[in-house]
Amino acid sequence: MISALCNLIAPYIMPVIVVVGIVNAIIFFIVRSKINNLHTLVQSWTYYGFHGEGTDDVKKLVESSDSAALWYTLYANISAIFPLMGIFGTVCALLNSSPGSGVTDNFFVALDTTIMGLFFAILCKVADSVISSKLDRALDEADYQIHKLSQETRISYAQTET
């Protein structure tokens, strides 16, 4: 049963790894854009002050922070599955080998899927190291600004009540 399933899946594992790698590269650029937008938003409020919209400012910062964090989480989770897809391809290729019927070919397919999974995992990890620190810094700054805006809004609201 499992061997039959591996026979059906094995030819498609390598293309799936490549397609998921391309999709993750696109997601990387989306993440980078979201982080840059968040960073720009936070920096503009840090240096030029708030827009005076109170809860709208907080809402805009929260939405931007959540969006950047969501896309980064998607990127990181997809990156984490590359080694698993490589191992899966290895196992499927080795299960397909039967004595005398292309053992060498199946062995090379097993090695190819392992190498592709590791290659994309390493590439994604390097790219992750480029954006993760900037995301952490932008989220910390946004969190600080959100708390500052929330406090100013509460003070402003309390002053209008009296």
N, C-alpha and C positions, 0 to 999 in steps of 0.2 A: 504494500500500500504506500508506504513512505517512499520506497524506491521508485515506484511508478510516478509519484508526484514530483520527485526530484528529476526524473527523466523529462517531464514536461517543463519544468521551471529552468533547468540548467542552461539551456541556450539563451535565455533572456536575462540572466543575472548580470552579466557584464554590461549590456546596454542600459539596464536599470540603474546600475551604479553610476554610469556616465551621465544619464539624464538627471538623476537626483543631484549629482555634482554640479551640473549646469544650473539647475533650479536653485541650489543653495548659493551659488555665486551671485545669482540675481538677487536673492534675499539678502546677501551680504551688502550689496550696494544700496538696497532699500534701507537696511539697518543703519548704514553709514549716513545716509541722507537724513533719517529720522534723528539720529544723534546730533548731527550738525544743526538741524533745525532747533532742537531742544537747547543745544549749547548757545546758539545765536539768540534765542528767545530769553534765556536766563541772563546772558551777558548784557543784552540791551536793557533789561530791567535793572540790572545791577549798576550799570554806568549811567543810564539816562532816566532812571526813576520809573515809577509805575504809571500806568495809563489812567489811573484814578477810577477804574471801573469796579474795583473791589472784588466781588464774587466772580465776575467775568474773568478777571485776571487769574484768580485761583483756578477756575474751571479750565482755562486755556493751558495753564501750566500742568495741571493734573492730566488732562487729555494728551498733551504732548509727551509727558513722562510715561504714561501708560502705553502709548503707542510705541515709543522707542523700546520699552522693556518687553512688550509683547513680541515685536519683530525680532529682537535679540534672542529671546527665549526660543522662538521658532528656529532661528538659525543654529543656535547651540544644540538643540535637540536633534535636528537633522544631521548636524556634524557628528553627533555621537553614534549614529547608526551605521556609518561607513565601515568600521571594523567588523560589525556584526554581519553586514551584507557580504563582506569579503570572506568571512568564516563560513557563512551559509553557502556561498558559491563553492568554496573548497569542499565542504561536506557533500553537496549535491554532485559535484564532479567525481569525487572519489566513490560515492555510492553507485554511480553509473558504470564504474569499471568492473568488468567481469573478465575472468581469465581468458587471455588470447584475443580480446576484442577492443583494441585501441586503448590499452592501459596507458601508454605513453601520452596519447592525445588528451585523455581525461586528466592525467597528472599535470600537463601543461595548462589546461583550463583551470584546474584547481589553483595552481600557482598564480596564474593571471588574475583571477578574481581576488585572491589574497592581496596581491600587490596593488591592484586598483583600489581596493577598500582602504588599505594602509596609506596609499598615496593621497587620496582625497581626505582622509582623516588628518594626516599631517598638514596638508595645505589649509584645511579649515581651522586647525589649531593655531597655525601661524597667523592667519587672518584674524582669528578670535583675539589673539594677544594684542593686535593692533587696535581693535575697537573696544575691548572690554574696559580698559582703564579710562578711556574717554567717556564711555557710557557711565561708569561708576561716578566719575567726577561730575558729569552733567546732572545725573540723578541726585547726587548729594546737594549740588547747588540749587537745583529745582526744589528739592525738599525744604531747604533753608528758606528759599523765597516764598514757597507756599505757606510755611508756618508764619513768616513775617507778614505776608499779605493777610492771612487769616486773622492774625493778632490786630493788625491795623484796621481791618474791617470790623472786628468786634469792638475796638475802642471807638471807632467812628460811629458805630451803631449805638453804643452806650451813650455817647455825647449827644446824639440826636434825640434820645429818649428823655434826657433830662432837660 
